[in-house]
């Protein structure tokens, strides 16, 4: 299998998780099993296999930006890095959905956060944390 074929597969697997988070947010089996365990575990296995089979195929490293750029000149290393991002962003998005449900934050408010987490990772998490803080303040003010 080529890196491009695996890239297509990991993208579809991750997208399935994001669609489930968006469409079935109230289902605990979605955030408890599928998007927090099954899909990230699948991506993690692919990541480990790609790394295991292709570790050392390229120069580079993590000591400088130049070394990272060199590392990612390998399509296999780039695929591993991309799979890493897909898994971790989905874990963050799944946490956002679970946390919002536990805090009573309406799902429609979380959807933009999930979208941003899906495409821009930390920006979506930052938006969710801002929403979460604003929601806590609003609840505290109205209760008092």
Backbone torsions as a table, in degrees:
resi	resn	phi	psi	omega
1	UNK	NA	141.3	-177.9
2	UNK	-89.5	162.1	175.5
3	UNK	-58.3	-36.3	179.6
4	UNK	-65.8	-39.1	177.6
5	UNK	-66.0	-43.8	179.2
6	UNK	-66.5	-37.8	176.1
7	UNK	-55.7	-46.3	178.8
8	UNK	-61.7	-40.4	-179.2
9	UNK	-66.6	-48.9	-177.6
10	UNK	-65.4	-33.5	176.5
11	UNK	-64.5	-43.2	178.9
12	UNK	-65.5	-41.1	178.9
13	UNK	-62.0	-47.6	179.6
14	UNK	-64.7	-43.2	179.7
15	UNK	-59.3	-39.0	177.4
16	UNK	-58.9	-42.2	177.5
17	UNK	-62.8	-43.7	179.8
18	UNK	-66.0	-38.0	177.4
19	UNK	-64.2	-43.2	177.1
20	UNK	-60.3	-42.2	177.7
21	UNK	-61.7	-38.2	-177.6
22	UNK	-75.7	-39.0	-172.3
23	UNK	-91.9	-34.4	-176.4
24	UNK	-123.0	55.5	-173.6
25	UNK	-68.0	-26.8	-176.2
26	UNK	-85.0	-5.8	-178.6
27	UNK	-85.6	116.5	-178.2
28	UNK	-65.4	-28.3	178.7
29	UNK	-66.7	-25.8	178.3
30	UNK	-71.5	-55.5	-176.6
31	UNK	-81.3	-22.8	-179.2
32	UNK	-87.3	-32.6	-175.2
33	UNK	-115.8	-54.4	-171.1
34	UNK	-71.6	-57.3	-173.1
35	UNK	-87.3	-13.0	177.6
36	UNK	-102.9	-22.0	-176.9
37	UNK	-124.8	-63.6	-169.8
38	UNK	-62.2	-52.4	-176.7
39	UNK	-70.4	-48.3	176.4
40	UNK	-60.0	-34.7	178.0
41	UNK	-65.3	-40.5	177.3
42	UNK	-61.8	-46.5	178.5
43	UNK	-63.8	-38.1	179.4
44	UNK	-64.5	-40.5	178.4
45	UNK	-63.2	-44.8	178.3
46	UNK	-60.9	-43.6	178.5
47	UNK	-57.9	-49.3	-178.0
48	UNK	-64.7	-41.3	179.4
49	UNK	-64.4	-46.1	179.2
50	UNK	-60.8	-46.5	178.3
51	UNK	-62.0	-44.2	-178.4
52	UNK	-62.3	-38.5	-178.3
53	UNK	-81.1	-23.4	-171.8
54	UNK	-126.3	12.6	177.8
55	UNK	-64.4	131.6	178.6
56	UNK	87.2	1.9	178.3
57	UNK	-74.0	-9.8	-176.6
58	UNK	-139.7	156.0	171.0
59	UNK	-78.5	176.7	178.1
60	UNK	112.5	-179.8	-179.1
61	UNK	180.0	-156.6	-175.3
62	UNK	-118.6	11.0	-175.5
63	UNK	-79.9	-19.7	179.3
64	UNK	-155.0	164.6	177.9
65	UNK	-61.8	-37.2	177.9
66	UNK	-63.0	-41.0	178.1
67	UNK	-64.7	-39.8	178.3
68	UNK	-64.7	-43.2	178.0
69	UNK	-59.3	-41.9	178.1
70	UNK	-65.3	-42.7	178.8
71	UNK	-55.7	-43.8	-175.5
72	UNK	-84.1	10.0	170.3
73	UNK	-74.1	-18.1	174.1
74	UNK	-81.3	127.2	178.9
75	UNK	-63.0	-31.0	178.7
76	UNK	-70.2	-42.0	177.3
77	UNK	-66.6	-39.2	177.1
78	UNK	-62.6	-42.8	176.6
79	UNK	-60.8	-43.9	178.3
80	UNK	-61.1	-45.3	178.8
81	UNK	-61.2	-42.9	179.4
82	UNK	-64.2	-42.9	179.4
83	UNK	-63.6	-38.1	175.7
84	UNK	-57.0	-49.3	179.3
85	UNK	-62.2	-44.2	-179.7
86	UNK	-58.5	-45.3	-178.8
87	UNK	-64.9	-49.0	-175.7
88	UNK	-70.4	-38.1	177.4
89	UNK	-64.1	-38.6	177.4
90	UNK	-65.7	-39.5	176.0
91	UNK	-60.5	-41.6	178.1
92	UNK	-65.6	-45.4	178.3
93	UNK	-61.3	-39.9	177.8
94	UNK	-64.3	-40.8	176.5
95	UNK	-62.9	-42.5	178.4
96	UNK	-57.5	-46.5	-179.2
97	UNK	-63.7	-43.2	178.9
98	UNK	-65.9	-44.1	-178.6
99	UNK	-64.3	-42.9	179.2
100	UNK	-62.6	-42.6	178.5
101	UNK	-61.6	-44.3	-179.0
102	UNK	-65.6	-29.8	-177.9
103	UNK	-94.9	-0.3	179.1
104	UNK	73.3	23.4	177.7
105	UNK	-81.1	125.0	-178.7
106	UNK	-57.7	139.3	-176.4
107	UNK	-60.9	-35.5	-178.7
108	UNK	-61.6	-27.2	175.6
109	UNK	-76.7	-26.6	-177.8
110	UNK	-83.0	-25.5	-176.6
111	UNK	-53.4	-45.6	177.2
112	UNK	-62.3	-33.9	177.9
113	UNK	-65.1	-44.0	179.2
114	UNK	-62.5	-43.8	179.3
115	UNK	-60.4	-47.7	179.6
116	UNK	-63.5	-37.7	178.1
117	UNK	-64.4	-38.4	179.1
118	UNK	-62.8	-44.9	-174.8
119	UNK	-98.2	-26.4	-176.8
120	UNK	-130.8	20.8	174.1
121	UNK	43.0	-101.5	-174.4
122	UNK	-58.4	-29.9	178.5
123	UNK	-64.6	-38.7	177.6
124	UNK	-68.1	-40.4	177.2
125	UNK	-62.8	-42.4	179.3
126	UNK	-62.3	-43.1	177.1
127	UNK	-62.2	-42.7	179.2
128	UNK	-62.9	-44.0	-179.9
129	UNK	-63.2	-34.7	175.8
130	UNK	-66.9	-45.7	176.6
131	UNK	-59.8	-45.5	-179.6
132	UNK	-60.4	-45.1	179.4
133	UNK	-65.3	-42.2	179.3
134	UNK	-65.3	-39.2	-180.0
135	UNK	-66.3	-41.9	178.8
136	UNK	-63.5	-43.8	178.6
137	UNK	-63.2	-41.6	-179.7
138	UNK	-64.2	-43.7	179.1
139	UNK	-64.8	-42.5	-179.3
140	UNK	-64.3	-42.0	-178.4
141	UNK	-66.7	-43.2	-178.6
142	UNK	-72.8	-27.6	179.3
143	UNK	-75.9	-30.0	-174.1
144	UNK	-87.8	NA	NA
